[in-house]
Amino acid sequence: MQHHAFIIEAGAEQGIEAALTWLKKELGIQAENNPDVAVLRYGLFSVADARRVADTAAGAPFAGETKVVIIAASRAYHEAQNALLKLFEEPPPGTYLFLILPSLGGLLPTLRSRVQTLHVGRTTSYIPEAAEKFLKATHEKRSAMIKRLTSGTDEEERRERRDEAIVIINGIEAAAYRQFKQGEKSEVLTTLLSDIATLRSYLYDRSAPVRMILEHLSLVIPKNLL
């Protein structure tokens, strides 16, 4: 039985390219000038966005019998993921769904169980640019970054910076797992992964102490994690 719902761990453009490559190879579908291939890009993926995606998926194809909806986001609220459950469990007939996220660490188990992971042909975990910059920074520069990421002149700016902070945390986790898989299993690395796993239960709460989490990780990140 062929799967119709996929998750891809990658940056937005890399993940979109992987989805389009799969469509061409497996289904013979060309995306260029194809009204039945919808590519949707988001920063934070909200419940309202999930509802719009469901509406897009529910529409009949303009041509042929196959429709494709590709969703690329930097992060998806748990409420938004819950709103996608029914759609990803039972996509409309002939509809293929792709959800692209830079890290699958925050993916709900209930959503993960409804999708197939589509690998993009890389041997290392994707690490966002913001996370690379944080990992390469000195302690002083990290402190300045943390201060910027946990402030803002209005609610919208604070939310955007909080989302960026979460991308960084996910990237730190991805870098740690990469070293772990490569055979580097030091006590420091194991502790870092354990700490992130514990902190993740708080991370997606809107009142999460993001500043404290970043400051803690800044202190325990081992040297040369990249």
C-alpha positions as CSV (number, residue, x, y, z in Angstrom):
1,M,0.0,0.0,0.0
2,Q,1.5,3.3,-1.0
3,H,1.8,6.1,1.6
4,H,0.1,9.4,0.9
5,A,1.4,11.4,3.9
6,F,5.1,12.1,4.5
7,I,7.4,14.0,6.9
8,I,10.8,15.4,5.9
9,E,13.5,16.7,8.2
10,A,15.3,19.4,6.3
11,G,15.5,23.1,5.6
12,A,12.5,24.4,3.7
13,E,14.1,24.6,0.2
14,Q,16.0,21.3,0.6
15,G,12.8,19.6,1.8
16,I,10.7,21.0,-1.0
17,E,13.2,19.8,-3.5
18,A,13.2,16.3,-2.0
19,A,9.4,16.2,-2.1
20,L,9.3,17.3,-5.8
21,T,12.0,14.8,-6.7
22,W,10.0,12.0,-5.1
23,L,6.8,13.1,-7.0
24,K,8.7,13.0,-10.3
25,K,10.4,9.7,-9.6
26,E,7.5,7.8,-8.0
27,L,4.4,9.3,-9.7
28,G,5.8,11.0,-12.8
29,I,4.4,14.4,-11.6
30,Q,6.1,17.6,-12.8
31,A,5.6,20.5,-10.5
32,E,6.4,23.3,-12.8
33,N,3.3,25.1,-14.0
34,N,1.1,22.4,-12.3
35,P,-1.9,23.9,-10.6
36,D,-2.4,20.7,-8.6
37,V,1.0,21.0,-6.8
38,A,0.7,23.5,-3.9
39,V,3.9,24.6,-2.1
40,L,3.1,26.4,1.1
41,R,5.9,28.1,3.2
42,Y,5.4,29.2,6.8
43,G,7.6,30.4,9.7
44,L,5.5,29.4,12.6
45,F,2.7,27.0,11.6
46,S,-0.5,27.8,13.4
47,V,-3.9,26.2,13.9
48,A,-5.3,28.7,11.4
49,D,-2.7,27.6,8.9
50,A,-3.6,24.0,9.4
51,R,-7.2,24.7,8.7
52,R,-6.2,26.5,5.5
53,V,-4.1,23.5,4.5
54,A,-7.1,21.2,5.1
55,D,-9.2,23.4,2.9
56,T,-6.6,23.4,0.1
57,A,-6.3,19.6,0.3
58,A,-10.1,19.2,0.2
59,G,-10.5,20.9,-3.2
60,A,-10.7,18.7,-6.3
61,P,-7.7,18.6,-8.6
62,F,-7.8,21.1,-11.5
63,A,-6.4,18.5,-13.9
64,G,-6.0,14.8,-13.6
65,E,-6.7,12.8,-10.5
66,T,-3.8,13.7,-8.3
67,K,-3.2,16.6,-5.9
68,V,-0.1,17.5,-3.9
69,V,0.2,19.8,-0.9
70,I,3.7,20.5,0.4
71,I,4.0,22.4,3.7
72,A,7.3,23.8,4.8
73,A,7.6,25.4,8.2
74,S,10.3,26.4,10.7
75,R,8.1,25.2,13.6
76,A,4.6,23.8,14.2
77,Y,2.7,24.4,17.4
78,H,1.4,21.2,19.0
79,E,-2.2,22.5,18.5
80,A,-1.5,22.9,14.8
81,Q,-0.1,19.4,14.6
82,N,-3.2,18.1,16.3
83,A,-5.3,20.0,13.7
84,L,-3.5,18.0,11.0
85,L,-4.1,14.6,12.5
86,K,-7.3,13.7,10.6
87,L,-6.0,15.1,7.3
88,F,-2.8,13.1,7.5
89,E,-4.5,9.9,8.7
90,E,-7.0,10.0,5.8
91,P,-5.9,12.3,3.0
92,P,-8.6,12.9,0.3
93,P,-8.5,10.4,-2.5
94,G,-5.6,11.0,-4.8
95,T,-4.0,13.6,-2.5
96,Y,-0.4,13.5,-1.3
97,L,0.8,15.5,1.7
98,F,4.3,16.5,2.7
99,L,5.3,18.3,5.9
100,I,8.8,19.7,6.1
101,L,10.4,20.7,9.4
102,P,14.0,21.5,10.2
103,S,13.9,19.1,13.2
104,L,11.5,16.3,14.1
105,G,12.3,16.6,17.8
106,G,9.0,18.5,18.5
107,L,6.8,16.2,16.3
108,L,3.9,14.8,18.2
109,P,4.0,10.9,18.4
110,T,0.3,10.9,17.3
111,L,1.3,12.8,14.1
112,R,4.5,10.8,13.6
113,S,2.5,7.5,13.6
114,R,0.4,8.7,10.7
115,V,3.2,9.6,8.3
116,Q,6.2,8.0,6.6
117,T,9.6,9.7,7.0
118,L,11.0,10.6,3.6
119,H,14.8,10.8,3.8
120,V,16.5,13.4,1.6
121,G,19.6,11.5,0.8
122,R,21.9,13.1,3.4
123,T,24.0,11.3,6.0
124,T,24.0,14.0,8.6
125,S,21.3,15.8,10.5
126,Y,20.2,19.2,9.2
127,I,21.5,22.0,11.4
128,P,19.9,25.4,10.8
129,E,22.1,28.4,10.1
130,A,21.0,30.1,13.3
131,A,22.1,27.1,15.3
132,E,25.4,26.9,13.6
133,K,26.0,30.6,14.4
134,F,25.1,30.0,18.0
135,L,27.4,27.0,18.3
136,K,30.4,28.8,16.8
137,A,30.0,31.9,18.9
138,T,32.0,32.7,22.0
139,H,30.3,32.7,25.4
140,E,30.0,36.5,25.2
141,K,28.4,36.5,21.8
142,R,26.0,33.8,22.8
143,S,24.9,35.9,25.7
144,A,24.2,38.8,23.4
145,M,22.3,36.5,21.0
146,I,20.2,35.1,23.9
147,K,19.4,38.7,25.1
148,R,18.2,39.6,21.6
149,L,16.2,36.4,21.2
150,T,14.4,36.8,24.4
151,S,13.3,40.4,23.9
152,G,11.2,42.4,21.5
153,T,9.3,45.7,21.1
154,D,5.9,44.0,20.6
155,E,4.2,40.6,20.9
156,E,4.8,39.7,17.2
157,E,8.5,40.4,17.4
158,R,8.9,38.5,20.7
159,R,7.1,35.5,19.1
160,E,9.3,35.6,16.0
161,R,12.4,35.7,18.1
162,R,11.1,32.9,20.4
163,D,10.6,30.8,17.3
164,E,14.2,31.5,16.2
165,A,15.4,30.4,19.7
166,I,13.5,27.1,19.4
167,V,15.1,26.5,16.0
168,I,18.5,27.0,17.6
169,I,17.7,24.6,20.4
170,N,16.5,22.0,17.9
171,G,19.7,22.6,15.9
172,I,21.9,22.0,19.0
173,E,20.0,18.7,19.5
174,A,20.6,17.7,15.9
175,A,24.3,18.5,16.1
176,A,24.6,16.5,19.3
177,Y,22.8,13.5,17.8
178,R,25.1,13.6,14.8
179,Q,28.2,13.3,17.0
180,F,26.5,10.6,19.0
181,K,25.8,8.6,15.9
182,Q,29.3,9.0,14.7
183,G,30.6,7.2,17.8
184,E,31.3,10.2,20.1
185,K,29.5,9.1,23.2
186,S,31.1,11.2,26.0
187,E,29.4,11.9,29.3
188,V,29.1,15.5,28.4
189,L,27.3,14.7,25.1
190,T,25.0,12.2,26.8
191,T,24.2,14.8,29.5
192,L,23.4,17.4,26.8
193,L,21.0,15.1,25.0
194,S,19.4,14.1,28.2
195,D,19.0,17.8,29.2
196,I,17.4,18.7,25.9
197,A,15.0,15.8,26.1
198,T,13.9,17.0,29.6
199,L,13.6,20.6,28.5
200,R,11.6,19.7,25.4
201,S,8.6,19.0,27.6
202,Y,8.5,22.7,28.5
203,L,9.8,24.2,25.2
204,Y,6.5,24.5,23.3
205,D,4.6,26.1,26.1
206,R,4.0,29.7,25.3
207,S,5.3,30.7,28.8
208,A,8.4,28.5,28.5
209,P,11.5,30.0,30.1
210,V,13.4,30.2,26.8
211,R,16.1,32.5,28.2
212,M,17.0,30.1,31.0
213,I,17.0,27.1,28.6
214,L,19.4,28.8,26.2
215,E,21.6,30.0,29.0
216,H,21.8,26.5,30.4
217,L,22.6,24.9,27.1
218,S,25.2,27.6,26.3
219,L,27.1,26.5,29.4
220,V,26.9,22.7,28.8
221,I,27.5,22.5,25.1
222,P,30.7,20.7,24.5
223,K,33.4,22.3,22.4
224,N,33.6,21.4,18.7
225,L,30.0,20.2,18.5
226,L,29.9,21.1,14.8
